[in-house]
Amino acid sequence: MTTNNSNARQSTNIDPNVSINPVFVRPGEATEFDKFTLPKSPSLPSTAYQIVHDEAILDGNSRLNLATFVSTWMDDEAKKLYLEAADKNMIDKDEYPATAAIEDRCWRILADLWNVPDVSDTIGTSTIGSSEACMLGGLALKRLWQEKRRAEGKSTEKPNLIMSAAVQVVWEKFCNYWDIEARYVPVSPDHIILDGYNLEDYVDENTIGVVAILGQTFTGLYDDAVAISKKLDEIQEKTGLDVKIHIDGASGAMVAPFCQPDLVWDFQLDRVNSISTSGHKYGLVYPGVGWVVWRNTAVLPESMIFHVSYLGGDMPTLALNFSRPGAQVLLQYYQFLRLGFEGYREVQQNSIDVATYLSSEIAKIGPFELVSKGDTIPVFAWVLKDGYTQTWSLYDLADRLRMKGWLVPAYPMADDMSDVILQRIVVKVGLSRDLASALLSDIKGEVEYLNALTTPLPDVAHSHFHH
Ligand SMILES: *Cc1c(COP(=O)(O)O)cnc(C)c1O
């Protein structure tokens, strides 16, 4: 050892290919890789690691990302499980029967949580996220409508789907990709959520369904599934049209069962055909996993199911993707076991408490008016009061907060109210009360800074240097 060390000290020519050399002076680290062509030759694994790692630090700290709904914190046991299971492909049900059995258990647990009428007659699946889950829920509605229309000898040319103008982009995609007319119900200050108002003007014989969102992306508010359902009952009485609902519970389906147990929104409503959620949002798993469950096997058209071999038997599958990670499904099950009903309730309620604390304090600062409080899902948004809109904007505040590391986006409200600019905070597990008060004092400080800026600057800029 001693000899080696003294040899190294004496050597004047460092061999650049030897991994003992200091990081950042080895080839690839002291120079730049071409960004758009495959390198000719291999690099040391530690070099490749360092380069990718260093570029990724420019993303900032995900824990301060209050824009995303997606989990940015899991505990150490979850991380350990994630590493152990990173190689599992969810579609290899025959090869990984245990993971397949756990997937099956997870959607059955959700079906039960969402009050399916008969747990022995339901069907569901994991997906890569809510987008895929929504697409599957929407496709089932389309197929059901087509089957009924064909049986009646009627045209299936012009399907339409009804939703709030404040839907998440996945529903625009769904309608675009599957040739369905999207019928948007406008948002207005009086009807900021979908609440059945004027629904009769949108429903016709070509309506495949209505989407109700539990936790609108813009504001966190819940569409009123009970009111929508009642209005559809009235419409059916008058017209005979029996229109079903898909609940897009990307966030809310993993919050409402725990924190708003008296709210009726799930399979307790007869018109609810299917429910989807993002396991990677308030399911508390890293991206990406989603879930979709149908009321019963009869409302999922057989034509959507494919059969794969599973333990020598037959396993029905329905999905847009073929291969996808199985690790997230195991992580979902880990969270179910780790937290249980009471644990989920405590975690989500704590996020709601942090959100309502933040929203009430933000309302007190002066320039802001709350659009929502964060008492549905822990997500809330605010606007600038009129007097302030001339001097600085919420985009300016977002920029200022970004300089401190916080990502608190500003964006226009949905169509028909797109002149209204909102700013939003998504509270998730990991935004502790302590971090929240640090955020609050940064917001207060930046508001003071922006207010002070409105004192006019002198017309002439003077140089500080004398030439
Ligand atoms: C996030 C979200 C989606 C899309 O979910 P992914 O899991 O990101 O694919 C759909 N609908 C709503 C209401 C959402 O909040």
The ligand as an SDF file (V2000), in Angstrom:
LIG
                    3D

 15 15  0  0  0  0  0  0  0  0999 V2000
  -53.2180   14.3440  -13.1410 C   0  0  0  0  0  0  0  0  0  0  0  0
  -54.5890   14.2120  -13.7010 C   0  0  0  0  0  0  0  0  0  0  0  0
  -54.8450   13.4030  -14.8260 C   0  0  0  0  0  0  0  0  0  0  0  0
  -53.7340   12.6850  -15.5520 C   0  0  0  0  0  0  0  0  0  0  0  0
  -53.1430   11.7820  -14.6930 O   0  0  0  0  0  0  0  0  0  0  0  0
  -51.6940   11.1290  -14.9210 P   0  0  0  0  0  0  0  0  0  0  0  0
  -51.6100   10.1890  -13.7850 O   0  0  0  0  0  0  0  0  0  0  0  0
  -50.7320   12.2710  -14.8280 O   0  0  0  0  0  0  0  0  0  0  0  0
  -51.6880   10.4840  -16.2520 O   0  0  0  0  0  0  0  0  0  0  0  0
  -56.1430   13.2750  -15.2550 C   0  0  0  0  0  0  0  0  0  0  0  0
  -57.1460   13.9250  -14.6350 N   0  0  0  0  0  0  0  0  0  0  0  0
  -56.9420   14.7330  -13.5610 C   0  0  0  0  0  0  0  0  0  0  0  0
  -58.1110   15.4070  -12.9140 C   0  0  0  0  0  0  0  0  0  0  0  0
  -55.6530   14.9040  -13.0610 C   0  0  0  0  0  0  0  0  0  0  0  0
  -55.4480   15.6860  -11.9920 O   0  0  0  0  0  0  0  0  0  0  0  0
  1  2  1  0
  2  3  1  0
  2 14  2  0
  3  4  1  0
  3 10  2  0
  4  5  1  0
  5  6  1  0
  6  7  2  0
  6  8  1  0
  6  9  1  0
 10 11  1  0
 11 12  2  0
 12 13  1  0
 12 14  1  0
 14 15  1  0
M  END
$$$$
